[in-house]
């Protein structure tokens, strides 16, 4: 059992059919579960997973809000994201319009954050890299987009369970680092 459990709220966002639910379920089940058929998310599904922090007795518990990408839910989603500390924005490398909407999703989540909008940590996930023959968004283009939005960048394939843990582990490590730095500065003041 971890000595410290630090909790954080993570919004998973992006256009419909980019693979948000597949990515989330692959991460939650350590790659054992991949939805074979498209499952449209209605509103938001909430999941939790504990991420152990290497070389510590700590863990970060992620409260993951897997959000619908349907325009119908656009007005509802920010209520669920209120207080989010971190987010994952997913795009489909075979669908250029999903990349064009990344700035909009990023702005929507950052406007609902618990801390200053520029301090909310995010990761841009380029999903479906297993579809190399249909790829329309290159690695360089994805990295450039992420840098422009001050996001980390990860390429993955939820279907092949390739790098699905990376964005969530990055956020957990980042949250743990922020937490321990705050505790250290608090002890220095006392």
N, C-alpha and C positions, 0 to 999 in steps of 0.2 A: 504494500500500500504506500503510495507517495506521501511524503511528509507534507508538502504543500500542493494543493490543487488550486490552480488559478483558472478562472472561468472567463471566457470571452464570447462575444456574439459575432458570428460570421455570416454575412449575406452572400449567397451564390446567385449571380444575376447574369443576364444575357438574353439574346433573342430566343424565340421558340425554336426547338429542334437543334440547338447547338451541342447538346449533350450534357447539360447541367445535372440532370437527375442521374444519368449513367455515370458521370464522373463522381458524384456524391455517393451513389450506392457502391461503386467499385472501391472507393476509399473506405467506406464504413465496413465493408465485408472483407477487406484485405484482398480484393480481387476475385472473391468466390462468387459474387453475384453481378451479372451484367444483364440488364433488361434486354431481352431478345426483340421485343416489339416496342415501338414508340409509345411512351406513356406520358400523356399531357398532364402537367402539374396544374391543379386548380388552386390558385392563390399561392399559398406557401406551405411547404411541408417542413416540419422541424425534426431534426435529428441531433443526437449528441455522440461525441466520441472523445475519449481520453487519449492524449498524445503524450507519452513519456518524454521528458527532456533528458537527452544523453548527458552522462557524467554528473547527474544530480539525483536527488530523491524527489524531484518535483514532476508534476504533470500539468498540462494545460487541457482543460475540458472545453472543447469547442461546441458551442450551440450553433448548429448549422441550419440556416434558413434557406432552403432550396426553393427559389422563387419561379413563378410562372413567367414565361417570356411573352405571353399573349397580351396584346394591347388592351384587351378588355379589363385586365386586372391592374393596369398602370396606376390608377388612382388609389387603389387599395394597398399596393405593395409597400409604399413608404411607411405606413403605420406599423408594419411588421419589422421593418429595418430600424425603427427608431432606437437609438442607443447602440447601433452597431459600431464595433471597434475596428472591424476588419472586413474585407470582402474579396471575393473571387469573381472576376468577370470573365465569362467564357465566350469564345468565338469559335466558329467552325472554319477551318482553313480551306474548305471547299466552297465557302459562301462569302463573297466579298461584302455583301450588305451587312453581315453580322459584325464585320470589322468596323464598318462605318458607324454602327450604332454603339460601339464601345465607349466613346466619350459621353454619350447621353446616359448610358447606364452608370458610368463612373460618377458623373455629376449628381444623378439621382440618389445614389447611395451616400455619397459624401455630404449631401445636404441634410441627411437624417442622422448623422453620426453623433456619438456621445461626446466626442472631443472636437477640437478645431478640425475643420474639413481637411486641411492640408496635412493633418497628423494621422488621419485614418490610413492604415496600411492596406494595400491591395495588391493582388496578383492578377495579371492578364494571362489566361490559359488559352493557348491555341490548341484546340481539340481536333481529333479525327486525323492525326498525322498518318494513320494507317492507310488512308485513301490517297496515297502519293500521286497516283495517276490523275486524280481530279483536283489536286491542290491548286488553289488560285491565290493564296496568300503565303508568301515566302517567309522564311525565318527572319531575314533582315528587316522586312516590312513590319513584321510582328514586334520585333525588338524596338524598332523606331517608334511605333505607336505606343508601346509600353513606356518608353523613356519620356515621350512627350507628355504623358499623363502621370508621370512619377509612380509607375507601377513596376513590380517585379515581373519577369516574363518566364513562362514555362510552356514547353510544347509537350503534349501528351496524347495518348490514345486510350480512352476509357474502354473501348472494345478489347484492345490487346492488353489492358492493365499496365500500360507503360507510363511511368512517371505520375500516376494518379495521386500518390501520396505527397509528392513534392510540394505543391502549392499549400496544402494544409499544414504540412510540417514546417514550411517556411514561416507561415503566419504564427504558428504555435511558438516557434523559437523566438520570433520577433516579439511576441507578446510577453514571453517569459523574460527576455532581456529588458524590455521596458519596465516590467514589474520589479525585477531585482535592482535596476538602477534607481527606481523611485524609493524602494526600501532602503538602499544604501544612502541615498541623499537625505532621507528622513532621519536615519541614525546619525549622520554627520551633524545635523542641526540640533538634535537632542543633547 
